[in-house]
Amino acid sequence: MARHLSSHGFVSVEEFVPARGLRVDVMGLGPKGEIWVVECKSGPADFLADSKWRGYLDWCDRYFWAVDMMFPTDLLPDGTGLMVADAYGAEILRMPDEDRLAPARRKVLIHRFATHAARRLRALRDPGAGALDSAWPATDES
């Protein structure tokens, strides 16, 4: 998924928490500040068990499902995007309509995105530094 988003000029992070109680599989940040959420589903049971996905719509400009070629795409709600993916890449089959975030929410999300990405990078470079994160208070927007 990250490779495909990158081909559209996006950077991405995985397992991103846009708000307390939510964790998206992939969040992409585009070259013009656009924010996409991609939820990856392994099969119909995984999709049917997901009761939180509607809560993600308030945290992105475009929302996508990423599934494999065997997934019965008729299960996926109208108005959402569709990517078909495998271990090597992905293709957008259905582009969702854009529902632009409010500027204040976008600013908060971009800050969280940058903080999340920087902490991930630091953890790779200095695995012992994670304990220092507790010294910095987390921000929360309702």
Phi, psi and omega in degrees: 000316181300321179297317181294315177300321179299325179293343176260009179087012181266152164253157184215158172228151180256155179050057183266137180255101179283333180203157180308131178088357179237142174214112180273151180293310181219132172242130179249141177244117186273172184295341178251018179085006179289149184237123177244143173246135177236120175257124182265128180239130183278341180179178181302319181298320178298316179296312184294334179277350183275106180258356184262350192301326181297331177293340179283339184298331180284358187240019180206162174275328178218141182240131182234150165258141173242121183224169176269176185298336184271352183291134177284093189294347177293346176287335187282138184297143172299151178088351177257157180277163181222125172240137172255128188225157170219191184293347186251340182177192182206167176216136176279118178263334180217118178271124178284159173296150178276134174235091189298135175290154172293144183306320181295318179293320179300316180300315179298315181296317180296322177296315178298319179301311181297317179296315179301312181296318180295320179293322177298316180296317179297321180296326177290320183279329184218081185304334180280353185280349183303328180295336180289338182299331181292345178285342181254124181292141175284147175264153181217130175245133179273000000 
